[in-house]
Amino acid sequence: MGYSAYTSKYLENDVVSRSKEWLVPLLYEHLLAQLRRAQVQIQQRDFEGKAASLEKASAIVIELMGSLDREKGGELAQRLAALYAYFGTEILAIGRTLDTGRLTKIMEMASSLHESWVIAARTQWPAGSTAQPGDSLYDPRGR
């Protein structure tokens, strides 16, 4: 089994082993990893790699947006949806312009959101606890 297969298996186990409350921070972790990778690839002029990393980052943003529960999340969910739309637009622009300043700004925003979700998950749903349906802005059914 090659390195990529081991990585895929590790990521699959990571996702399966986390409770639903910790999936949002996990998505942010992977978003940040792809954005950091794209930043290095831009600096190294690896445009093919940059395109793949930004494509994966876009897919994660779409997943975050699609999993919002807009009914229960109310105004906060609407604001997050708008922010995710902004992220998506910026990621597309970065792919065309190679603007690392824009990329840094998106990474800082995503990092701040990641920290907030980790704090919320630790506060509301400590490791090992069982959350009740409706405890999250995210719909566990992905709708």
ABEGO torsion letter per residue (X at the ends): XBAAAAAAAAAAAAAAABBAAAAAAAAAAAAAAAAAAAAAAAAAGBAAAAAAAAAAAAAAAAAAAAABBAAAAEAAAAAAAAAAAAAAAAAAAAAAAGBAAAAAAAAAAAAAAAAAAAAAAAAABBBGBBBBBGABABBAAGX
